[in-house]
Amino acid sequence: MIKKVIIVSFGSIGKRHFEVAKQILPKAEFRVLKSGKTSEFTSEVSLIFEDLSQALEFKPDIAVLANPSPYHIDVGIEFAKIGSHLLIEKPISNRSDTINEFREIVKKNNIVVSVGYNLKFSTSLQFLKKMLDEGKIGKIYSVQCTVGQYLPDWRPGKDYRESVSAKKNLGGGVLLELSHEINYLSWLFGKIDSLVCLSEKNSDLDIDVEDSANLLLKIKLSSSNDLLIQLRMDFIRRDPHRSCTIIGESGTLIWDYISGKIEIYDSIERKWKVLFSQVPERNETYIAEWKDFIKSIETHSNPLTTYKEAYETLQVVEAARASNGNLIEVNY
């Protein structure tokens, strides 16, 4: 039974997890480990810890790591040592060379680790995966994926320049912040073998990270068949957009996350049809993520996104950063 939960850092995502977890675990005792300048707390959190040693003495059953990604692994190791299961916000880290000690302790103490690629819990994306698994459009020929939103519009009322997204030393930039796309593309189609990437800062935004990235990803489906995926990511698009177009031998599927709609082009009737339409609710993916996490703890099973899969996503990001327009193999 889960009795104690601690949330590390109470920024926007920490508050979101608190809001959802209180619904899932209404009888649990919640605490917050303060991080940085955070000063906005809720009366429902009765105690705020100022340092890690106090938080460890609390001995939580679950630790939610909502702090900046460069600190995830160091803090996660300490909670794993005392037996806390971990829900880690994406990305799992900003560097893939931090896994060894973490992996050993997690394995030794039978810690369940779920990483917050919650986009995969959206009902529309789940439906898209079902269509692909059932071969709805036959053999897949190519994929085009786009995600973009103007960074200052992400968190209304907050200075974007102070956000994690805007700062290199806190794990910002489109490749890490929008790595949901890399993660779900691997989930839908398979591990990315190699890539070409051009990333840069195109805008006048006051940030020290890339605001745009264009990637060509290659997935080896068989010895004689590769799948090429075009992926565009940015912080500069004024109209929020998140979609994926999949071209197959018998038709085309288009997924639009914001509208919650999936359309198919019927090559026989030569017209578009709506297969699925459900506008996502504010917390639906987080609620599903938490239910999956709790179930994994109770049944000693893997969550939808394991730390190993999250590290693979991070390794793709690192390959993209190293590419500079050259073909790079992903070093898993």
C-alpha positions, 0 to 999 in steps of 0.5 A, a space after each residue: 500500500 502506498 502511504 507516503 509520496 514526495 514530490 521533488 520540486 514544485 514548479 508547474 509539472 510538480 504541481 500537476 503531478 500533485 493534483 493528479 496523485 491526490 486523486 489516485 492516492 487520496 489517503 496518501 501523505 504528501 510532502 515536497 522537497 523544495 527546489 530552487 526559487 519555488 515559493 508557491 505551495 498549497 495548504 494540502 502539502 503540510 510539510 516542505 523539506 528544504 534539503 534532501 536529507 530531510 526528504 530521505 528521512 521521510 522514507 517515501 514509498 514514491 518519489 516524483 522527480 520533477 526537478 531539472 533533468 541534470 539532477 534526476 539521476 543523482 537524486 533518484 539514486 538516493 531515493 532508490 537506495 531507501 526503496 522508493 519507487 520513482 516517477 521521473 519526469 522526461 527526459 530521464 537525464 541530460 546525459 546518457 553516461 549517468 546510467 550505470 550506478 542508477 541501474 545497479 541500485 534500481 535492480 538490486 532494490 527492485 525499484 519500479 521506475 516510470 519515466 514521464 513520456 505521458 503523451 503515449 497515454 493519450 487516447 488518440 495516440 493509443 488508437 493510432 498504435 492499434 491501427 498500425 498494429 492491425 496493419 490498417 494501411 498495410 506496409 508503412 512507406 514513410 512518416 512525417 512528424 511535426 511538433 511546435 509551439 512558441 516558447 513564451 506561450 507555454 506557461 502563461 504568466 511565467 517568464 520563459 527566459 527563467 524556464 528549464 526549456 530555455 537554459 542549456 545548464 538545466 537540460 533545455 532545448 527542443 531536442 530534450 524538451 520535445 523528446 516525446 516525439 522521439 520516444 513515441 516514434 520508437 514505440 510505434 515503429 521500432 528503435 532508431 538506428 541512425 539519423 541526420 540532424 540540423 539543429 540551431 537557434 533561428 529566432 530572437 528568443 532570449 535562450 542559449 539552446 536550440 529552438 529548432 531541429 530537423 531530423 531524418 530518422 532511419 529505422 531498420 524494419 528488416 534486412 532489406 527494408 528501412 523506414 525513413 521518418 522526417 521529424 520537425 521540432 521547434 519553439 517558434 511556431 505561433 500556432 501550437 501543432 503536434 501531428 504525425 502523417 503515416 503513408 502506407 501501401 493502402 492509404 494514409 493516416 494523419 494523427 493530430 494530438 491537439 484536436 484528438 483526431 485521426 483521419 484515414 485516406 481511403 485509396 479505394 473511395 479516394 476520400 478522407 474519413 475520420 476514424 477517431 475524434 476525442 479532444 484530450 482532457 487536461 489531465 487524461 494522460 497524467 491520470 493514465 500514467 499514474 494508474 500505470 505506475 501504481 499498477 506496475 508497483 502492485 504487480 511488479 511489472 514494467 510501466 509503459 516507459 521504462 528507464 531503459 527506454 527513456 535512456 534510448 530516447 536520450 541516446 537518440 537526442 545525443 546522436 542528433 546533437 552530434 550529427 551537425 548534418 552528418 549521418 550518425 549511428 545511434 550508440 545504444 
